[in-house]
Amino acid sequence: MGDNKKQCSCSYIQIHRYRAKVSGPLLDRFDIQIEVPSLNYRELTSNKAGEPSKEVRQRVNSARKIQKARFGNNGIYSNSQMTPSMLKRFADTNDDGKALLQRAIEKLGLSARAYDRILKVSRTIADLDSSEEINTVHISEAIQYRTLDRYFN
């Protein structure tokens, strides 16, 4: 199921039973949910270099410094630990971002917990982008990391 190279041979009932094992409240607790497609031989053996780990590490360390400065001595060291009141203070977005979130909530049937997770991930993506504000591009990316919500809601 979900593989674009092979057709799933499971019946609708089998798929439904399998998905019922993974409940919505359990999935809500995961900040990031992505599907990883299988790679073909050419992709596996390609010499094309991805982003170097050193560059990723620098961006992550920079984002961690931003978060440390944001939360000070509150005993919080990352966006994932933000409380609802902190979300309102540190993860607020403009009207376009709010409209995008509203459409996602309505279209995907996301829960309040998923909404909070999207805001926290959006805040982190903005930090990785060295952006003080959460823009629609950050929210859009965070929504894309909720792929399993599309199947289990």
trRosetta pair geometry for C-beta under 8 A, 3 or more apart (Angstrom, degrees):
i j d omega theta_ij theta_ji phi_ij phi_ji
1 8 4.4 46 -78 -96 60 147
1 10 6.5 -38 -54 33 109 129
1 15 6.2 127 -93 -119 148 111
2 8 7.7 57 4 -56 49 127
2 35 5.9 -126 176 -148 137 144
3 6 4.7 8 103 47 131 87
3 8 7.3 134 35 -60 91 83
3 37 7.3 128 -128 -144 58 79
3 38 6.2 17 -135 7 104 117
4 37 6.5 -9 14 -139 106 129
5 38 6.6 -77 20 65 131 121
5 40 7.7 148 -86 -78 148 96
8 15 7.5 61 148 -80 146 120
10 14 4.1 -124 -172 89 102 130
10 15 5.2 125 115 -54 126 84
10 18 7.6 -17 -177 -6 159 138
11 14 4.7 100 52 4 76 101
11 15 7.1 -141 95 -3 41 86
12 15 5.8 -56 -150 38 32 111
12 16 6.1 33 152 -20 66 109
13 16 5.6 -54 -144 38 30 113
13 17 6.3 33 155 -20 65 105
14 17 5.8 -53 -147 35 29 111
14 18 6.4 29 155 -19 63 107
15 18 5.8 -57 -151 36 30 112
15 19 6.3 24 155 -14 66 109
16 19 5.9 -59 -145 41 29 108
16 20 6.2 36 154 -28 64 106
17 20 5.6 -53 -149 29 29 116
17 21 7.3 39 151 -28 59 95
18 21 6.0 -48 -168 15 36 114
18 22 7.9 6 148 5 62 99
19 22 6.2 -68 -160 47 44 94
19 151 6.6 -131 -124 144 130 99
19 152 5.7 -168 -172 -106 107 82
20 23 7.7 18 -176 -81 45 67
22 26 6.1 -119 -167 76 63 130
22 27 6.2 70 157 -54 100 105
22 148 7.8 -71 133 179 139 131
22 152 6.3 -83 102 -111 100 144
23 26 4.7 97 62 6 82 103
23 27 7.1 -151 97 -2 44 88
23 152 7.8 133 -179 176 19 129
24 27 5.7 -60 -145 41 33 109
24 28 6.2 44 155 -32 67 103
24 111 6.9 123 158 -33 115 131
24 152 5.7 173 -84 132 72 109
24 153 6.2 85 -109 -91 122 72
25 28 5.5 -44 -146 23 33 121
25 29 7.4 36 156 -24 58 99
25 111 8.0 54 -95 -31 58 172
25 113 7.9 72 -136 36 62 156
26 29 6.2 -57 -169 22 36 112
27 30 5.9 -54 -164 25 48 110
27 33 6.5 22 -165 -82 98 153
27 148 5.5 -138 -149 111 133 125
27 149 6.7 166 134 -79 133 66
27 152 5.7 127 -8 72 162 154
28 111 5.4 -27 -109 53 133 137
28 113 4.2 60 173 95 124 131
28 114 5.4 -93 -129 -56 85 81
28 117 7.2 -174 -175 -16 63 140
29 113 7.4 -29 -71 160 51 139
30 33 5.2 88 107 -64 128 95
30 117 7.8 60 95 -151 39 155
30 148 7.7 32 70 44 137 138
31 80 6.3 -71 -70 -116 150 111
31 117 5.0 -163 -124 -161 62 107
31 120 6.5 -82 -133 89 119 120
31 121 5.5 150 174 -66 102 110
31 145 7.6 -1 136 130 66 130
32 121 6.5 131 -72 -112 87 138
32 145 4.4 -54 -136 176 79 124
33 145 6.4 115 43 158 52 64
33 146 5.7 51 47 -135 106 35
33 147 5.6 -141 112 46 89 71
33 148 4.0 -83 159 12 141 110
33 149 6.9 129 63 -20 144 78
34 144 7.9 31 -105 136 99 78
34 145 5.8 -50 -61 -137 98 65
34 147 5.7 82 -122 14 41 127
35 147 5.3 -101 -10 114 93 154
35 148 7.8 140 -53 -64 86 76
39 43 4.0 -125 -168 92 106 127
39 44 5.0 134 114 -57 124 82
40 43 5.2 93 53 12 67 103
40 44 7.1 -131 101 -6 33 94
41 44 5.6 -60 -147 38 31 112
41 45 6.1 3 165 2 68 114
42 45 6.5 -71 -140 49 23 93
42 46 6.3 50 155 -58 62 95
43 46 5.7 -29 -146 -10 30 121
49 52 7.4 7 163 -65 119 76
51 55 5.5 -105 175 75 96 126
51 56 5.8 107 119 -54 116 98
52 55 4.8 91 68 5 87 102
52 56 7.2 -156 99 -4 46 87
53 56 5.5 -56 -148 39 38 113
53 57 6.0 42 154 -23 71 105
54 57 5.7 -52 -146 35 28 113
54 58 6.6 31 153 -21 61 104
55 58 5.7 -51 -150 32 33 113
55 59 6.6 30 153 -16 64 105
56 59 5.9 -59 -153 38 32 110
56 60 6.2 29 152 -17 67 109
57 60 5.7 -56 -144 39 30 110
57 61 6.1 30 157 -18 66 108
58 61 5.9 -55 -145 38 27 110
58 62 6.3 30 154 -20 62 107
59 62 5.7 -55 -149 36 30 113
59 63 6.4 29 153 -18 64 105
59 128 5.5 48 161 -157 110 82
60 63 5.7 -54 -149 37 32 111
60 64 6.3 34 152 -21 65 105
60 128 7.2 -7 -88 -112 50 97
61 64 5.6 -51 -146 35 33 113
61 65 6.6 37 152 -21 63 101
62 65 5.8 -51 -153 31 32 112
62 66 6.7 36 148 -20 63 103
62 127 8.0 173 113 160 78 82
62 128 7.9 106 79 -130 100 42
62 130 6.7 -32 141 -80 132 99
63 66 5.5 -51 -152 33 36 116
63 67 6.4 34 151 -17 66 105
63 124 6.7 60 179 -162 137 69
63 127 4.0 96 -144 132 93 106
63 128 4.8 -16 -74 -78 140 57
64 67 5.6 -54 -147 38 34 111
64 68 6.2 37 153 -22 66 105
64 77 7.8 7 -158 169 90 90
64 78 7.6 -38 -122 -96 77 85
65 68 5.6 -51 -144 35 31 113
65 69 6.4 30 155 -16 64 106
66 69 6.0 -59 -152 38 28 109
66 70 6.3 31 150 -25 64 109
66 127 4.8 -177 82 -147 142 104
66 130 7.6 -169 -66 -119 146 57
67 70 5.4 -52 -145 33 33 116
67 71 6.3 7 166 0 68 110
67 77 6.8 73 124 169 116 45
67 78 5.7 20 164 -118 155 42
67 79 6.0 -102 -119 -40 125 78
67 127 6.2 17 -51 -136 91 159
68 71 6.6 -70 -143 47 24 92
68 72 8.0 96 162 -73 53 19
68 77 6.5 3 -94 -143 77 72
69 72 7.3 19 -173 -68 30 60
70 90 6.1 82 180 -131 129 135
71 74 4.8 -100 176 38 87 117
71 76 4.3 -114 -165 80 148 99
71 77 6.8 -142 69 -88 147 25
76 81 4.5 -170 -142 99 98 128
76 82 7.0 85 -169 -79 150 50
76 86 7.6 -2 45 -116 178 169
77 81 7.0 62 42 17 54 144
78 81 5.6 98 66 3 72 100
78 124 7.8 19 -177 -95 91 114
79 82 5.7 -18 -168 -20 53 115
79 90 7.7 -149 -124 120 89 131
79 91 7.6 102 -157 -74 112 119
79 120 4.9 151 141 -165 100 81
79 121 7.8 154 111 -74 133 23
79 123 4.6 176 -142 94 142 120
79 124 4.8 -145 41 -62 148 89
79 127 7.1 -159 -41 -7 134 142
80 120 5.6 89 -102 169 46 138
80 124 7.7 18 -46 -56 78 133
82 86 4.0 -138 -159 97 90 124
82 87 5.3 119 134 -62 127 72
82 90 6.4 -129 -123 59 140 127
82 91 6.8 113 127 -19 169 125
82 120 5.9 -173 36 -105 118 102
82 123 7.5 52 -16 45 153 164
83 86 4.7 96 49 7 71 104
83 87 7.2 -123 98 -10 39 85
84 87 5.4 -47 -150 26 35 117
84 88 6.9 36 154 -18 63 99
84 116 7.0 -67 -98 -113 77 127
85 88 5.8 -49 -156 31 37 112
85 89 6.6 28 149 -12 65 109
86 89 5.5 -62 -148 44 37 109
86 90 5.5 -9 170 16 77 115
86 91 7.7 60 127 0 68 100
87 90 6.8 -71 -121 55 20 80
87 91 4.6 -40 -158 42 64 122
87 116 6.2 -80 -95 -139 161 85
87 119 5.4 66 -157 116 113 144
87 120 7.1 -65 -106 -65 105 78
88 91 7.5 -13 -43 54 11 79
88 92 6.4 37 -175 -68 43 98
89 92 7.2 -60 -179 -23 7 107
90 123 6.3 52 131 -132 96 142
91 119 4.3 92 148 169 142 105
91 120 6.7 -59 -93 -79 156 41
91 122 6.6 105 -158 77 106 104
91 123 4.5 -73 -103 -63 99 122
91 134 6.2 40 -159 -26 61 151
92 134 7.4 169 85 31 34 116
93 96 7.9 -99 150 71 105 63
93 97 3.1 -91 153 96 132 147
93 98 5.9 170 86 -48 102 70
93 101 7.4 129 55 -20 146 130
93 119 7.8 -133 -22 -126 115 92
93 122 7.3 -29 -69 137 130 149
93 133 7.6 106 -126 179 59 85
93 134 4.6 -71 -93 85 95 109
93 135 7.7 155 -144 -97 102 13
93 136 7.9 110 -177 -72 128 55
93 139 6.4 41 -121 -58 162 132
94 97 5.1 99 53 10 64 104
94 98 7.2 -122 106 -5 35 91
94 133 7.3 30 -30 -179 102 127
94 135 7.7 7 18 -121 114 53
94 136 7.9 -65 59 -45 104 86
95 98 5.5 -54 -146 37 34 112
95 99 6.3 36 155 -21 66 104
96 99 5.7 -53 -148 35 31 112
96 100 6.5 33 151 -20 63 105
96 136 5.1 -59 125 -61 111 126
97 100 5.6 -52 -149 35 32 113
97 101 6.4 33 153 -17 64 105
97 122 7.9 114 -161 -175 125 153
97 134 6.1 97 -138 112 161 95
97 135 6.8 -152 -74 -172 118 23
97 136 5.2 -145 -85 -81 70 66
97 139 5.0 145 -147 -23 92 151
98 101 5.7 -53 -149 38 32 112
98 102 6.3 37 152 -23 65 105
99 102 5.6 -50 -147 33 32 114
99 103 6.5 32 154 -18 64 103
100 103 5.9 -54 -151 35 31 109
100 104 6.4 29 152 -17 64 107
100 136 5.4 131 -24 -139 154 97
100 139 5.3 116 96 109 135 136
100 140 6.5 -73 -177 -69 146 79
100 143 7.5 -122 153 -31 104 147
101 104 5.7 -57 -148 38 32 111
101 105 6.2 33 155 -21 67 106
101 115 6.8 78 -176 -142 115 93
101 118 6.8 152 -125 109 101 141
101 119 7.8 25 -114 -70 142 88
101 139 6.2 -85 -61 -168 88 136
101 143 7.9 -159 -105 -73 57 119
102 105 5.8 -53 -146 34 30 111
102 106 6.3 21 158 -11 64 110
103 106 6.0 -61 -145 43 28 106
103 107 5.7 17 163 -12 68 116
104 107 6.1 -59 -133 44 24 103
104 108 5.6 -8 177 12 65 119
104 110 6.4 12 132 0 86 137
104 118 7.3 143 107 -130 149 167
104 143 4.9 -109 -122 -128 150 134
104 146 8.0 91 177 57 125 142
105 108 6.9 -67 -126 53 13 88
105 109 7.7 52 173 -114 48 8
105 110 4.8 -92 -124 52 59 103
105 114 8.0 153 -112 90 78 110
105 115 6.1 16 -94 -86 118 109
106 109 7.7 13 -177 -70 21 45
108 143 7.9 178 -12 -164 153 102
108 146 7.1 73 165 114 162 126
108 149 5.3 49 168 124 123 118
108 150 6.0 -69 -133 -87 101 67
108 153 6.3 83 164 55 68 152
109 149 7.6 -172 72 168 76 100
109 153 4.2 172 81 156 118 133
110 114 3.9 -120 -171 90 103 137
110 115 6.0 130 123 -54 119 74
110 118 7.5 21 174 -25 160 134
110 146 7.0 6 -104 164 126 155
110 149 5.8 11 -97 -174 87 149
110 153 7.2 -73 -77 -85 42 163
111 114 4.7 104 51 5 72 99
111 115 7.0 -123 102 -5 44 87
112 115 5.4 -48 -151 31 35 118
112 116 6.6 37 151 -18 65 101
113 116 5.7 -52 -153 35 34 111
113 117 6.4 35 149 -19 65 105
114 117 5.5 -52 -147 37 35 114
114 118 6.3 40 153 -23 66 102
114 146 6.3 82 -165 -136 113 140
114 149 6.1 84 -135 -100 150 144
115 118 5.8 -53 -151 32 29 112
115 119 6.7 27 151 -16 62 104
116 119 5.7 -56 -153 36 33 111
116 120 6.4 31 152 -18 67 106
117 120 5.7 -54 -147 37 33 111
117 121 6.2 28 156 -14 67 107
117 146 7.6 122 99 -89 120 114
118 121 5.9 -57 -145 41 29 107
118 122 6.0 35 153 -24 64 108
118 139 6.9 51 160 -151 107 76
118 142 4.7 119 -159 132 70 120
118 143 6.0 31 -137 -79 126 63
118 146 6.6 -35 -83 -41 101 136
119 122 5.5 -52 -144 36 30 116
119 123 6.4 35 154 -23 63 102
119 134 7.7 3 -152 -150 69 173
119 142 7.7 124 -57 140 14 163
120 123 5.7 -50 -151 31 31 113
120 124 6.6 29 150 -16 62 104
121 124 5.5 -53 -151 37 36 112
121 125 6.3 38 151 -21 68 103
121 142 4.0 143 97 -133 110 109
121 145 6.0 -131 170 62 160 144
122 125 5.6 -52 -145 36 32 111
122 126 6.3 34 153 -19 64 105
122 134 4.9 60 143 -153 111 128
122 138 4.6 98 -161 134 80 100
122 139 4.8 12 -116 -89 136 58
122 141 7.6 136 -108 64 68 86
122 142 4.2 -75 -63 -19 75 152
123 126 5.7 -54 -150 37 30 113
123 127 6.5 33 149 -21 63 104
123 134 6.0 -56 -86 -79 55 124
123 138 7.9 92 -59 157 19 137
124 127 5.4 -51 -148 34 34 114
124 128 6.4 35 152 -19 66 103
125 128 5.6 -51 -148 36 33 112
125 129 6.3 25 151 -12 64 111
125 134 8.0 80 69 -133 93 88
125 138 4.4 163 94 -148 117 89
125 141 5.4 154 -141 81 161 131
125 142 6.0 -134 -5 -57 139 94
126 129 5.5 -64 -148 46 32 109
126 131 4.3 -92 -166 74 83 103
126 132 7.6 -48 159 92 119 7
126 133 6.8 -126 -153 99 139 32
126 134 4.7 -98 -50 -98 149 63
126 135 7.0 138 -104 12 106 74
126 138 4.6 4 -61 -115 84 160
127 130 7.4 32 -176 -80 34 30
127 131 7.6 -98 -64 49 21 65
129 138 6.8 -121 15 -85 144 109
131 134 7.4 123 110 -87 117 31
131 135 6.5 -62 162 -8 157 106
131 138 7.1 -142 68 -53 142 137
134 138 5.0 -116 -159 78 73 140
134 139 6.4 83 158 -51 106 91
135 138 5.2 104 55 5 66 99
135 139 7.3 -131 105 0 38 89
136 139 5.5 -55 -145 41 39 111
136 140 5.9 44 154 -25 70 105
137 140 5.6 -49 -142 35 29 115
137 141 6.5 31 156 -19 61 104
138 141 6.0 -54 -151 35 29 110
138 142 6.5 28 151 -17 63 107
139 142 5.6 -56 -149 38 33 111
139 143 6.3 36 152 -22 66 104
140 143 5.8 -52 -150 32 31 112
140 144 6.7 35 150 -23 62 103
141 144 5.6 -53 -156 30 35 116
141 145 7.0 33 148 -19 63 102
142 145 5.7 -55 -159 30 38 113
142 146 7.5 36 146 -21 62 102
143 146 5.8 -57 -164 26 43 113
144 147 7.1 11 175 -58 51 89
146 149 4.5 -3 159 9 100 126
146 150 7.6 118 120 -25 78 83
147 150 5.9 -45 -170 17 48 115
147 151 7.6 28 145 -6 69 103
148 151 5.7 -60 -158 40 50 106
148 152 5.8 12 157 3 83 117
149 152 6.5 -75 -129 51 27 89
149 153 5.4 16 179 -17 70 123
150 153 7.1 -47 -117 32 13 102
